[in-house]
Amino acid sequence: MAKYLVRVVLHNANWETYDKFHETMRLNGFVRQVVGGDGKIFNLPDAEYIAIKNEYIDNVRDKVIKFAAMYVQKYDVLVSEVLGMSWYLN
């Protein structure tokens, strides 16, 4: 299993479109929160997701592209495999 950090930009999308996109991502195993070592939950920055998948990175990217294309014509998708994470969210 691999952990992926995903960033998506839906060009010319409004908040309603992003809300629908977030729900599609959630239903497919992409979450918008991380849990700290102390159990505290942190929200990721807008349009960032974490997923643990038993898939290659290109397959994850292609799925996210498919989801983005359901809502807008122009989008950007970045998928990174994550070995570890450290964050500060204020």
PDB file of N, CA, C and O in Angstrom:
ATOM      1  N   MET A   1       0.852  -1.179   0.000  1.00  0.00           N
ATOM      2  CA  MET A   1       0.000   0.000   0.000  1.00  0.00           C
ATOM      3  C   MET A   1       0.901   1.246   0.000  1.00  0.00           C
ATOM      4  O   MET A   1       1.940   1.283   0.658  1.00  0.00           O
ATOM      5  N   ALA A   2       0.480   2.232  -0.737  1.00  0.00           N
ATOM      6  CA  ALA A   2       1.227   3.484  -0.830  1.00  0.00           C
ATOM      7  C   ALA A   2       0.329   4.631  -0.382  1.00  0.00           C
ATOM      8  O   ALA A   2      -0.890   4.597  -0.551  1.00  0.00           O
ATOM      9  N   LYS A   3       0.964   5.641   0.189  1.00  0.00           N
ATOM     10  CA  LYS A   3       0.242   6.845   0.598  1.00  0.00           C
ATOM     11  C   LYS A   3       0.515   7.923  -0.441  1.00  0.00           C
ATOM     12  O   LYS A   3       1.661   8.172  -0.816  1.00  0.00           O
ATOM     13  N   TYR A   4      -0.562   8.558  -0.898  1.00  0.00           N
ATOM     14  CA  TYR A   4      -0.444   9.591  -1.918  1.00  0.00           C
ATOM     15  C   TYR A   4      -1.000  10.912  -1.420  1.00  0.00           C
ATOM     16  O   TYR A   4      -2.026  10.959  -0.740  1.00  0.00           O
ATOM     17  N   LEU A   5      -0.306  11.981  -1.772  1.00  0.00           N
ATOM     18  CA  LEU A   5      -0.783  13.340  -1.559  1.00  0.00           C
ATOM     19  C   LEU A   5      -1.190  13.871  -2.925  1.00  0.00           C
ATOM     20  O   LEU A   5      -0.405  13.837  -3.873  1.00  0.00           O
ATOM     21  N   VAL A   6      -2.419  14.361  -3.020  1.00  0.00           N
ATOM     22  CA  VAL A   6      -2.980  14.793  -4.301  1.00  0.00           C
ATOM     23  C   VAL A   6      -3.394  16.257  -4.206  1.00  0.00           C
ATOM     24  O   VAL A   6      -4.023  16.673  -3.233  1.00  0.00           O
ATOM     25  N   ARG A   7      -3.041  17.018  -5.209  1.00  0.00           N
ATOM     26  CA  ARG A   7      -3.438  18.424  -5.314  1.00  0.00           C
ATOM     27  C   ARG A   7      -4.199  18.577  -6.622  1.00  0.00           C
ATOM     28  O   ARG A   7      -3.739  18.132  -7.674  1.00  0.00           O
ATOM     29  N   VAL A   8      -5.364  19.209  -6.551  1.00  0.00           N
ATOM     30  CA  VAL A   8      -6.204  19.378  -7.737  1.00  0.00           C
ATOM     31  C   VAL A   8      -6.654  20.834  -7.828  1.00  0.00           C
ATOM     32  O   VAL A   8      -7.089  21.423  -6.838  1.00  0.00           O
ATOM     33  N   VAL A   9      -6.547  21.400  -9.010  1.00  0.00           N
ATOM     34  CA  VAL A   9      -7.095  22.726  -9.289  1.00  0.00           C
ATOM     35  C   VAL A   9      -8.148  22.557 -10.383  1.00  0.00           C
ATOM     36  O   VAL A   9      -7.854  22.079 -11.479  1.00  0.00           O
ATOM     37  N   LEU A  10      -9.357  22.951 -10.068  1.00  0.00           N
ATOM     38  CA  LEU A  10     -10.441  22.948 -11.056  1.00  0.00           C
ATOM     39  C   LEU A  10     -10.581  24.385 -11.557  1.00  0.00           C
ATOM     40  O   LEU A  10     -11.080  25.252 -10.839  1.00  0.00           O
ATOM     41  N   HIS A  11     -10.146  24.632 -12.773  1.00  0.00           N
ATOM     42  CA  HIS A  11     -10.174  26.003 -13.308  1.00  0.00           C
ATOM     43  C   HIS A  11     -11.604  26.463 -13.541  1.00  0.00           C
ATOM     44  O   HIS A  11     -12.437  25.712 -14.047  1.00  0.00           O
ATOM     45  N   ASN A  12     -11.873  27.693 -13.170  1.00  0.00           N
ATOM     46  CA  ASN A  12     -13.181  28.332 -13.338  1.00  0.00           C
ATOM     47  C   ASN A  12     -14.307  27.621 -12.585  1.00  0.00           C
ATOM     48  O   ASN A  12     -15.471  27.717 -12.972  1.00  0.00           O
ATOM     49  N   ALA A  13     -13.963  26.913 -11.519  1.00  0.00           N
ATOM     50  CA  ALA A  13     -14.979  26.223 -10.722  1.00  0.00           C
ATOM     51  C   ALA A  13     -15.438  27.117  -9.575  1.00  0.00           C
ATOM     52  O   ALA A  13     -14.655  27.887  -9.017  1.00  0.00           O
ATOM     53  N   ASN A  14     -16.715  27.002  -9.236  1.00  0.00           N
ATOM     54  CA  ASN A  14     -17.231  27.721  -8.070  1.00  0.00           C
ATOM     55  C   ASN A  14     -17.227  26.774  -6.865  1.00  0.00           C
ATOM     56  O   ASN A  14     -16.857  25.606  -6.982  1.00  0.00           O
ATOM     57  N   TRP A  15     -17.640  27.293  -5.714  1.00  0.00           N
ATOM     58  CA  TRP A  15     -17.609  26.486  -4.488  1.00  0.00           C
ATOM     59  C   TRP A  15     -18.526  25.275  -4.587  1.00  0.00           C
ATOM     60  O   TRP A  15     -18.199  24.205  -4.074  1.00  0.00           O
ATOM     61  N   GLU A  16     -19.664  25.434  -5.238  1.00  0.00           N
ATOM     62  CA  GLU A  16     -20.593  24.310  -5.380  1.00  0.00           C
ATOM     63  C   GLU A  16     -19.955  23.165  -6.174  1.00  0.00           C
ATOM     64  O   GLU A  16     -20.115  21.993  -5.835  1.00  0.00           O
ATOM     65  N   THR A  17     -19.237  23.527  -7.228  1.00  0.00           N
ATOM     66  CA  THR A  17     -18.557  22.513  -8.032  1.00  0.00           C
ATOM     67  C   THR A  17     -17.487  21.816  -7.202  1.00  0.00           C
ATOM     68  O   THR A  17     -17.355  20.593  -7.243  1.00  0.00           O
ATOM     69  N   TYR A  18     -16.724  22.607  -6.447  1.00  0.00           N
ATOM     70  CA  TYR A  18     -15.694  22.004  -5.591  1.00  0.00           C
ATOM     71  C   TYR A  18     -16.321  21.094  -4.543  1.00  0.00           C
ATOM     72  O   TYR A  18     -15.777  20.030  -4.247  1.00  0.00           O
ATOM     73  N   ASP A  19     -17.459  21.495  -3.976  1.00  0.00           N
ATOM     74  CA  ASP A  19     -18.132  20.641  -2.988  1.00  0.00           C
ATOM     75  C   ASP A  19     -18.506  19.293  -3.599  1.00  0.00           C
ATOM     76  O   ASP A  19     -18.324  18.256  -2.961  1.00  0.00           O
ATOM     77  N   LYS A  20     -19.018  19.296  -4.807  1.00  0.00           N
ATOM     78  CA  LYS A  20     -19.372  18.050  -5.489  1.00  0.00           C
ATOM     79  C   LYS A  20     -18.121  17.218  -5.779  1.00  0.00           C
ATOM     80  O   LYS A  20     -18.119  15.996  -5.630  1.00  0.00           O
ATOM     81  N   PHE A  21     -17.073  17.903  -6.193  1.00  0.00           N
ATOM     82  CA  PHE A  21     -15.815  17.204  -6.472  1.00  0.00           C
ATOM     83  C   PHE A  21     -15.252  16.582  -5.188  1.00  0.00           C
ATOM     84  O   PHE A  21     -14.811  15.433  -5.191  1.00  0.00           O
ATOM     85  N   HIS A  22     -15.270  17.350  -4.091  1.00  0.00           N
ATOM     86  CA  HIS A  22     -14.787  16.814  -2.810  1.00  0.00           C
ATOM     87  C   HIS A  22     -15.547  15.543  -2.434  1.00  0.00           C
ATOM     88  O   HIS A  22     -14.949  14.579  -1.956  1.00  0.00           O
ATOM     89  N   GLU A  23     -16.852  15.539  -2.646  1.00  0.00           N
ATOM     90  CA  GLU A  23     -17.662  14.365  -2.310  1.00  0.00           C
ATOM     91  C   GLU A  23     -17.279  13.176  -3.190  1.00  0.00           C
ATOM     92  O   GLU A  23     -17.187  12.050  -2.700  1.00  0.00           O
ATOM     93  N   THR A  24     -17.057  13.410  -4.469  1.00  0.00           N
ATOM     94  CA  THR A  24     -16.619  12.336  -5.364  1.00  0.00           C
ATOM     95  C   THR A  24     -15.283  11.769  -4.892  1.00  0.00           C
ATOM     96  O   THR A  24     -15.095  10.553  -4.852  1.00  0.00           O
ATOM     97  N   MET A  25     -14.369  12.649  -4.541  1.00  0.00           N
ATOM     98  CA  MET A  25     -13.069  12.196  -4.050  1.00  0.00           C
ATOM     99  C   MET A  25     -13.230  11.393  -2.759  1.00  0.00           C
ATOM    100  O   MET A  25     -12.615  10.338  -2.605  1.00  0.00           O
ATOM    101  N   ARG A  26     -14.045  11.883  -1.843  1.00  0.00           N
ATOM    102  CA  ARG A  26     -14.257  11.192  -0.568  1.00  0.00           C
ATOM    103  C   ARG A  26     -14.816   9.789  -0.786  1.00  0.00           C
ATOM    104  O   ARG A  26     -14.364   8.825  -0.170  1.00  0.00           O
ATOM    105  N   LEU A  27     -15.788   9.692  -1.656  1.00  0.00           N
ATOM    106  CA  LEU A  27     -16.403   8.395  -1.938  1.00  0.00           C
ATOM    107  C   LEU A  27     -15.425   7.410  -2.568  1.00  0.00           C
ATOM    108  O   LEU A  27     -15.670   6.204  -2.576  1.00  0.00           O
ATOM    109  N   ASN A  28     -14.323   7.922  -3.092  1.00  0.00           N
ATOM    110  CA  ASN A  28     -13.311   7.083  -3.719  1.00  0.00           C
ATOM    111  C   ASN A  28     -12.032   6.974  -2.889  1.00  0.00           C
ATOM    112  O   ASN A  28     -10.976   6.603  -3.401  1.00  0.00           O
ATOM    113  N   GLY A  29     -12.143   7.304  -1.595  1.00  0.00           N
ATOM    114  CA  GLY A  29     -11.042   7.059  -0.668  1.00  0.00           C
ATOM    115  C   GLY A  29     -10.021   8.162  -0.506  1.00  0.00           C
ATOM    116  O   GLY A  29      -8.949   7.930   0.053  1.00  0.00           O
ATOM    117  N   PHE A  30     -10.329   9.365  -0.983  1.00  0.00           N
ATOM    118  CA  PHE A  30      -9.422  10.503  -0.844  1.00  0.00           C
ATOM    119  C   PHE A  30      -9.954  11.404   0.264  1.00  0.00           C
ATOM    120  O   PHE A  30     -11.068  11.919   0.170  1.00  0.00           O
ATOM    121  N   VAL A  31      -9.157  11.594   1.312  1.00  0.00           N
ATOM    122  CA  VAL A  31      -9.601  12.383   2.459  1.00  0.00           C
ATOM    123  C   VAL A  31      -8.898  13.733   2.486  1.00  0.00           C
ATOM    124  O   VAL A  31      -7.845  13.918   1.876  1.00  0.00           O
ATOM    125  N   ARG A  32      -9.502  14.669   3.205  1.00  0.00           N
ATOM    126  CA  ARG A  32      -8.972  16.036   3.255  1.00  0.00           C
ATOM    127  C   ARG A  32      -8.451  16.386   4.640  1.00  0.00           C
ATOM    128  O   ARG A  32      -8.340  17.560   4.995  1.00  0.00           O
ATOM    129  N   GLN A  33      -8.131  15.355   5.420  1.00  0.00           N
ATOM    130  CA  GLN A  33      -7.629  15.567   6.771  1.00  0.00           C
ATOM    131  C   GLN A  33      -6.469  14.621   7.046  1.00  0.00           C
ATOM    132  O   GLN A  33      -6.357  13.556   6.439  1.00  0.00           O
ATOM    133  N   VAL A  34      -5.608  15.030   7.971  1.00  0.00           N
ATOM    134  CA  VAL A  34      -4.539  14.171   8.474  1.00  0.00           C
ATOM    135  C   VAL A  34      -4.666  14.106   9.986  1.00  0.00           C
ATOM    136  O   VAL A  34      -5.177  15.029  10.619  1.00  0.00           O
ATOM    137  N   VAL A  35      -4.197  13.010  10.553  1.00  0.00           N
ATOM    138  CA  VAL A  35      -4.252  12.820  11.994  1.00  0.00           C
ATOM    139  C   VAL A  35      -2.842  12.877  12.536  1.00  0.00           C
ATOM    140  O   VAL A  35      -1.961  12.141  12.090  1.00  0.00           O
ATOM    141  N   GLY A  36      -2.634  13.756  13.501  1.00  0.00           N
ATOM    142  CA  GLY A  36      -1.328  13.901  14.124  1.00  0.00           C
ATOM    143  C   GLY A  36      -1.028  12.752  15.066  1.00  0.00           C
ATOM    144  O   GLY A  36      -1.911  11.958  15.392  1.00  0.00           O
ATOM    145  N   GLY A  37       0.224  12.664  15.506  1.00  0.00           N
ATOM    146  CA  GLY A  37       0.651  11.626  16.431  1.00  0.00           C
ATOM    147  C   GLY A  37      -0.106  11.660  17.748  1.00  0.00           C
ATOM    148  O   GLY A  37      -0.198  10.650  18.446  1.00  0.00           O
ATOM    149  N   ASP A  38      -0.649  12.829  18.087  1.00  0.00           N
ATOM    150  CA  ASP A  38      -1.419  12.977  19.321  1.00  0.00           C
ATOM    151  C   ASP A  38      -2.907  12.702  19.108  1.00  0.00           C
ATOM    152  O   ASP A  38      -3.711  12.863  20.026  1.00  0.00           O
ATOM    153  N   GLY A  39      -3.273  12.279  17.875  1.00  0.00           N
ATOM    154  CA  GLY A  39      -4.664  11.983  17.567  1.00  0.00           C
ATOM    155  C   GLY A  39      -5.464  13.184  17.110  1.00  0.00           C
ATOM    156  O   GLY A  39      -6.628  13.040  16.736  1.00  0.00           O
ATOM    157  N   LYS A  40      -4.869  14.367  17.131  1.00  0.00           N
ATOM    158  CA  LYS A  40      -5.561  15.572  16.697  1.00  0.00           C
ATOM    159  C   LYS A  40      -5.727  15.558  15.180  1.00  0.00           C
ATOM    160  O   LYS A  40      -4.814  15.175  14.449  1.00  0.00           O
ATOM    161  N   ILE A  41      -6.901  15.978  14.718  1.00  0.00           N
ATOM    162  CA  ILE A  41      -7.213  15.991  13.289  1.00  0.00           C
ATOM    163  C   ILE A  41      -6.950  17.380  12.723  1.00  0.00           C
ATOM    164  O   ILE A  41      -7.353  18.392  13.298  1.00  0.00           O
ATOM    165  N   PHE A  42      -6.268  17.405  11.590  1.00  0.00           N
ATOM    166  CA  PHE A  42      -5.957  18.652  10.907  1.00  0.00           C
ATOM    167  C   PHE A  42      -6.547  18.617   9.505  1.00  0.00           C
ATOM    168  O   PHE A  42      -6.445  17.608   8.807  1.00  0.00           O
ATOM    169  N   ASN A  43      -7.165  19.719   9.096  1.00  0.00           N
ATOM    170  CA  ASN A  43      -7.666  19.847   7.730  1.00  0.00           C
ATOM    171  C   ASN A  43      -6.517  20.228   6.813  1.00  0.00           C
ATOM    172  O   ASN A  43      -5.699  21.084   7.152  1.00  0.00           O
ATOM    173  N   LEU A  44      -6.456  19.593   5.655  1.00  0.00           N
ATOM    174  CA  LEU A  44      -5.444  19.933   4.661  1.00  0.00           C
ATOM    175  C   LEU A  44      -5.830  21.245   3.970  1.00  0.00           C
ATOM    176  O   LEU A  44      -6.992  21.649   4.014  1.00  0.00           O
ATOM    177  N   PRO A  45      -4.870  21.905   3.338  1.00  0.00           N
ATOM    178  CA  PRO A  45      -5.205  23.101   2.552  1.00  0.00           C
ATOM    179  C   PRO A  45      -6.233  22.762   1.468  1.00  0.00           C
ATOM    180  O   PRO A  45      -6.399  21.599   1.098  1.00  0.00           O
ATOM    181  N   ASP A  46      -6.908  23.776   0.975  1.00  0.00           N
ATOM    182  CA  ASP A  46      -7.938  23.579  -0.048  1.00  0.00           C
ATOM    183  C   ASP A  46      -7.419  22.740  -1.205  1.00  0.00           C
ATOM    184  O   ASP A  46      -6.299  22.926  -1.680  1.00  0.00           O
ATOM    185  N   ALA A  47      -8.265  21.806  -1.648  1.00  0.00           N
ATOM    186  CA  ALA A  47      -8.031  20.980  -2.836  1.00  0.00           C
ATOM    187  C   ALA A  47      -6.833  20.044  -2.703  1.00  0.00           C
ATOM    188  O   ALA A  47      -6.241  19.648  -3.707  1.00  0.00           O
ATOM    189  N   GLU A  48      -6.469  19.688  -1.463  1.00  0.00           N
ATOM    190  CA  GLU A  48      -5.445  18.670  -1.248  1.00  0.00           C
ATOM    191  C   GLU A  48      -6.080  17.480  -0.555  1.00  0.00           C
ATOM    192  O   GLU A  48      -6.976  17.621   0.277  1.00  0.00           O
ATOM    193  N   TYR A  49      -5.594  16.315  -0.917  1.00  0.00           N
ATOM    194  CA  TYR A  49      -6.175  15.063  -0.435  1.00  0.00           C
ATOM    195  C   TYR A  49      -5.066  14.077  -0.097  1.00  0.00           C
ATOM    196  O   TYR A  49      -3.954  14.164  -0.618  1.00  0.00           O
ATOM    197  N   ILE A  50      -5.391  13.143   0.782  1.00  0.00           N
ATOM    198  CA  ILE A  50      -4.521  12.014   1.098  1.00  0.00           C
ATOM    199  C   ILE A  50      -5.295  10.742   0.765  1.00  0.00           C
ATOM    200  O   ILE A  50      -6.499  10.656   1.007  1.00  0.00           O
ATOM    201  N   ALA A  51      -4.598   9.763   0.212  1.00  0.00           N
ATOM    202  CA  ALA A  51      -5.217   8.466  -0.055  1.00  0.00           C
ATOM    203  C   ALA A  51      -4.183   7.370   0.146  1.00  0.00           C
ATOM    204  O   ALA A  51      -3.012   7.530  -0.200  1.00  0.00           O
ATOM    205  N   ILE A  52      -4.623   6.273   0.700  1.00  0.00           N
ATOM    206  CA  ILE A  52      -3.787   5.081   0.801  1.00  0.00           C
ATOM    207  C   ILE A  52      -4.377   4.070  -0.172  1.00  0.00           C
ATOM    208  O   ILE A  52      -5.515   3.627  -0.022  1.00  0.00           O
ATOM    209  N   LYS A  53      -3.586   3.721  -1.159  1.00  0.00           N
ATOM    210  CA  LYS A  53      -4.076   2.888  -2.261  1.00  0.00           C
ATOM    211  C   LYS A  53      -3.083   1.775  -2.573  1.00  0.00           C
ATOM    212  O   LYS A  53      -1.875   1.928  -2.395  1.00  0.00           O
ATOM    213  N   ASN A  54      -3.608   0.676  -3.033  1.00  0.00           N
ATOM    214  CA  ASN A  54      -2.800  -0.424  -3.523  1.00  0.00           C
ATOM    215  C   ASN A  54      -2.743  -0.322  -5.048  1.00  0.00           C
ATOM    216  O   ASN A  54      -3.097  -1.259  -5.764  1.00  0.00           O
ATOM    217  N   GLU A  55      -2.289   0.835  -5.523  1.00  0.00           N
ATOM    218  CA  GLU A  55      -2.244   1.134  -6.954  1.00  0.00           C
ATOM    219  C   GLU A  55      -0.980   1.915  -7.264  1.00  0.00           C
ATOM    220  O   GLU A  55      -0.397   2.554  -6.388  1.00  0.00           O
ATOM    221  N   TYR A  56      -0.566   1.855  -8.510  1.00  0.00           N
ATOM    222  CA  TYR A  56       0.568   2.658  -8.953  1.00  0.00           C
ATOM    223  C   TYR A  56       0.155   4.126  -9.063  1.00  0.00           C
ATOM    224  O   TYR A  56      -1.018   4.442  -9.259  1.00  0.00           O
ATOM    225  N   ILE A  57       1.118   4.993  -8.934  1.00  0.00           N
ATOM    226  CA  ILE A  57       0.874   6.431  -8.920  1.00  0.00           C
ATOM    227  C   ILE A  57       0.158   6.907 -10.188  1.00  0.00           C
ATOM    228  O   ILE A  57      -0.720   7.767 -10.112  1.00  0.00           O
ATOM    229  N   ASP A  58       0.522   6.362 -11.346  1.00  0.00           N
ATOM    230  CA  ASP A  58      -0.131   6.782 -12.594  1.00  0.00           C
ATOM    231  C   ASP A  58      -1.609   6.391 -12.621  1.00  0.00           C
ATOM    232  O   ASP A  58      -2.433   7.115 -13.180  1.00  0.00           O
ATOM    233  N   ASN A  59      -1.941   5.258 -12.025  1.00  0.00           N
ATOM    234  CA  ASN A  59      -3.347   4.846 -11.957  1.00  0.00           C
ATOM    235  C   ASN A  59      -4.144   5.788 -11.064  1.00  0.00           C
ATOM    236  O   ASN A  59      -5.281   6.142 -11.375  1.00  0.00           O
ATOM    237  N   VAL A  60      -3.525   6.195  -9.937  1.00  0.00           N
ATOM    238  CA  VAL A  60      -4.186   7.142  -9.037  1.00  0.00           C
ATOM    239  C   VAL A  60      -4.400   8.459  -9.772  1.00  0.00           C
ATOM    240  O   VAL A  60      -5.490   9.029  -9.728  1.00  0.00           O
ATOM    241  N   ARG A  61      -3.366   8.938 -10.443  1.00  0.00           N
ATOM    242  CA  ARG A  61      -3.485  10.181 -11.222  1.00  0.00           C
ATOM    243  C   ARG A  61      -4.606  10.095 -12.247  1.00  0.00           C
ATOM    244  O   ARG A  61      -5.408  11.020 -12.374  1.00  0.00           O
ATOM    245  N   ASP A  62      -4.664   8.989 -12.975  1.00  0.00           N
ATOM    246  CA  ASP A  62      -5.680   8.844 -14.022  1.00  0.00           C
ATOM    247  C   ASP A  62      -7.091   8.835 -13.442  1.00  0.00           C
ATOM    248  O   ASP A  62      -8.013   9.366 -14.062  1.00  0.00           O
ATOM    249  N   LYS A  63      -7.274   8.245 -12.269  1.00  0.00           N
ATOM    250  CA  LYS A  63      -8.589   8.266 -11.621  1.00  0.00           C
ATOM    251  C   LYS A  63      -8.978   9.683 -11.227  1.00  0.00           C
ATOM    252  O   LYS A  63     -10.119  10.098 -11.429  1.00  0.00           O
ATOM    253  N   VAL A  64      -8.033  10.421 -10.666  1.00  0.00           N
ATOM    254  CA  VAL A  64      -8.324  11.796 -10.253  1.00  0.00           C
ATOM    255  C   VAL A  64      -8.631  12.653 -11.477  1.00  0.00           C
ATOM    256  O   VAL A  64      -9.521  13.501 -11.426  1.00  0.00           O
ATOM    257  N   ILE A  65      -7.917  12.448 -12.561  1.00  0.00           N
ATOM    258  CA  ILE A  65      -8.208  13.169 -13.811  1.00  0.00           C
ATOM    259  C   ILE A  65      -9.640  12.878 -14.254  1.00  0.00           C
ATOM    260  O   ILE A  65     -10.372  13.788 -14.642  1.00  0.00           O
ATOM    261  N   LYS A  66     -10.031  11.623 -14.195  1.00  0.00           N
ATOM    262  CA  LYS A  66     -11.397  11.243 -14.573  1.00  0.00           C
ATOM    263  C   LYS A  66     -12.426  11.964 -13.708  1.00  0.00           C
ATOM    264  O   LYS A  66     -13.435  12.451 -14.218  1.00  0.00           O
ATOM    265  N   PHE A  67     -12.175  12.035 -12.406  1.00  0.00           N
ATOM    266  CA  PHE A  67     -13.104  12.719 -11.498  1.00  0.00           C
ATOM    267  C   PHE A  67     -13.160  14.214 -11.813  1.00  0.00           C
ATOM    268  O   PHE A  67     -14.245  14.794 -11.856  1.00  0.00           O
ATOM    269  N   ALA A  68     -12.011  14.838 -12.033  1.00  0.00           N
ATOM    270  CA  ALA A  68     -11.971  16.274 -12.339  1.00  0.00           C
ATOM    271  C   ALA A  68     -12.732  16.567 -13.634  1.00  0.00           C
ATOM    272  O   ALA A  68     -13.462  17.554 -13.722  1.00  0.00           O
ATOM    273  N   ALA A  69     -12.557  15.709 -14.628  1.00  0.00           N
ATOM    274  CA  ALA A  69     -13.201  15.914 -15.931  1.00  0.00           C
ATOM    275  C   ALA A  69     -14.722  15.816 -15.844  1.00  0.00           C
ATOM    276  O   ALA A  69     -15.424  16.278 -16.743  1.00  0.00           O
ATOM    277  N   MET A  70     -15.231  15.222 -14.777  1.00  0.00           N
ATOM    278  CA  MET A  70     -16.681  15.153 -14.581  1.00  0.00           C
ATOM    279  C   MET A  70     -17.269  16.534 -14.285  1.00  0.00           C
ATOM    280  O   MET A  70     -18.467  16.749 -14.469  1.00  0.00           O
ATOM    281  N   TYR A  71     -16.430  17.471 -13.827  1.00  0.00           N
ATOM    282  CA  TYR A  71     -16.933  18.753 -13.331  1.00  0.00           C
ATOM    283  C   TYR A  71     -16.481  19.972 -14.129  1.00  0.00           C
ATOM    284  O   TYR A  71     -17.214  20.956 -14.219  1.00  0.00           O
ATOM    285  N   VAL A  72     -15.302  19.919 -14.699  1.00  0.00           N
ATOM    286  CA  VAL A  72     -14.783  21.068 -15.467  1.00  0.00           C
ATOM    287  C   VAL A  72     -13.997  20.558 -16.669  1.00  0.00           C
ATOM    288  O   VAL A  72     -13.621  19.388 -16.735  1.00  0.00           O
ATOM    289  N   GLN A  73     -13.758  21.452 -17.609  1.00  0.00           N
ATOM    290  CA  GLN A  73     -12.986  21.086 -18.798  1.00  0.00           C
ATOM    291  C   GLN A  73     -11.488  21.246 -18.588  1.00  0.00           C
ATOM    292  O   GLN A  73     -10.691  20.523 -19.184  1.00  0.00           O
ATOM    293  N   LYS A  74     -11.105  22.206 -17.729  1.00  0.00           N
ATOM    294  CA  LYS A  74      -9.679  22.477 -17.512  1.00  0.00           C
ATOM    295  C   LYS A  74      -9.356  22.255 -16.043  1.00  0.00           C
ATOM    296  O   LYS A  74     -10.040  22.774 -15.161  1.00  0.00           O
ATOM    297  N   TYR A  75      -8.319  21.488 -15.792  1.00  0.00           N
ATOM    298  CA  TYR A  75      -7.935  21.135 -14.421  1.00  0.00           C
ATOM    299  C   TYR A  75      -6.449  20.787 -14.394  1.00  0.00           C
ATOM    300  O   TYR A  75      -5.855  20.455 -15.420  1.00  0.00           O
ATOM    301  N   ASP A  76      -5.874  20.867 -13.226  1.00  0.00           N
ATOM    302  CA  ASP A  76      -4.495  20.456 -12.990  1.00  0.00           C
ATOM    303  C   ASP A  76      -4.507  19.429 -11.873  1.00  0.00           C
ATOM    304  O   ASP A  76      -5.228  19.583 -10.887  1.00  0.00           O
ATOM    305  N   VAL A  77      -3.708  18.384 -12.026  1.00  0.00           N
ATOM    306  CA  VAL A  77      -3.643  17.313 -11.032  1.00  0.00           C
ATOM    307  C   VAL A  77      -2.173  16.998 -10.757  1.00  0.00           C
ATOM    308  O   VAL A  77      -1.385  16.800 -11.682  1.00  0.00           O
ATOM    309  N   LEU A  78      -1.823  16.956  -9.488  1.00  0.00           N
ATOM    310  CA  LEU A  78      -0.483  16.565  -9.061  1.00  0.00           C
ATOM    311  C   LEU A  78      -0.642  15.454  -8.032  1.00  0.00           C
ATOM    312  O   LEU A  78      -1.355  15.619  -7.042  1.00  0.00           O
ATOM    313  N   VAL A  79       0.018  14.325  -8.262  1.00  0.00           N
ATOM    314  CA  VAL A  79      -0.021  13.206  -7.328  1.00  0.00           C
ATOM    315  C   VAL A  79       1.411  12.897  -6.918  1.00  0.00           C
ATOM    316  O   VAL A  79       2.280  12.703  -7.768  1.00  0.00           O
ATOM    317  N   SER A  80       1.653  12.853  -5.610  1.00  0.00           N
ATOM    318  CA  SER A  80       2.973  12.531  -5.075  1.00  0.00           C
ATOM    319  C   SER A  80       2.859  11.345  -4.137  1.00  0.00           C
ATOM    320  O   SER A  80       1.940  11.281  -3.321  1.00  0.00           O
ATOM    321  N   GLU A  81       3.790  10.403  -4.249  1.00  0.00           N
ATOM    322  CA  GLU A  81       3.842   9.319  -3.285  1.00  0.00           C
ATOM    323  C   GLU A  81       4.580   9.823  -2.054  1.00  0.00           C
ATOM    324  O   GLU A  81       5.638  10.444  -2.160  1.00  0.00           O
ATOM    325  N   VAL A  82       4.017   9.551  -0.894  1.00  0.00           N
ATOM    326  CA  VAL A  82       4.532  10.111   0.352  1.00  0.00           C
ATOM    327  C   VAL A  82       5.104   9.000   1.223  1.00  0.00           C
ATOM    328  O   VAL A  82       4.422   8.017   1.514  1.00  0.00           O
ATOM    329  N   LEU A  83       6.351   9.156   1.635  1.00  0.00           N
ATOM    330  CA  LEU A  83       6.969   8.206   2.551  1.00  0.00           C
ATOM    331  C   LEU A  83       6.792   8.659   3.996  1.00  0.00           C
ATOM    332  O   LEU A  83       6.708   7.834   4.905  1.00  0.00           O
ATOM    333  N   GLY A  84       6.737   9.943   4.199  1.00  0.00           N
ATOM    334  CA  GLY A  84       6.531  10.509   5.519  1.00  0.00           C
ATOM    335  C   GLY A  84       5.951  11.901   5.369  1.00  0.00           C
ATOM    336  O   GLY A  84       6.026  12.512   4.303  1.00  0.00           O
ATOM    337  N   MET A  85       5.372  12.394   6.455  1.00  0.00           N
ATOM    338  CA  MET A  85       4.778  13.732   6.398  1.00  0.00           C
ATOM    339  C   MET A  85       5.093  14.481   7.683  1.00  0.00           C
ATOM    340  O   MET A  85       5.138  13.901   8.768  1.00  0.00           O
ATOM    341  N   SER A  86       5.306  15.755   7.538  1.00  0.00           N
ATOM    342  CA  SER A  86       5.430  16.645   8.681  1.00  0.00           C
ATOM    343  C   SER A  86       4.708  17.919   8.294  1.00  0.00           C
ATOM    344  O   SER A  86       4.850  18.384   7.164  1.00  0.00           O
ATOM    345  N   TRP A  87       3.942  18.490   9.198  1.00  0.00           N
ATOM    346  CA  TRP A  87       3.158  19.658   8.819  1.00  0.00           C
ATOM    347  C   TRP A  87       2.989  20.623   9.981  1.00  0.00           C
ATOM    348  O   TRP A  87       3.162  20.290  11.154  1.00  0.00           O
ATOM    349  N   TYR A  88       2.646  21.820   9.588  1.00  0.00           N
ATOM    350  CA  TYR A  88       2.252  22.856  10.526  1.00  0.00           C
ATOM    351  C   TYR A  88       1.080  23.563   9.875  1.00  0.00           C
ATOM    352  O   TYR A  88       1.234  24.193   8.829  1.00  0.00           O
ATOM    353  N   LEU A  89      -0.077  23.465  10.479  1.00  0.00           N
ATOM    354  CA  LEU A  89      -1.275  24.115   9.964  1.00  0.00           C
ATOM    355  C   LEU A  89      -1.761  25.063  11.058  1.00  0.00           C
ATOM    356  O   LEU A  89      -2.121  24.623  12.150  1.00  0.00           O
ATOM    357  N   ASN A  90      -1.771  26.332  10.771  1.00  0.00           N
ATOM    358  CA  ASN A  90      -2.083  27.328  11.768  1.00  0.00           C
ATOM    359  C   ASN A  90      -3.452  27.925  11.518  1.00  0.00           C
ATOM    360  O   ASN A  90      -3.894  28.795  12.268  1.00  0.00           O
TER     361      ASN A  90
END
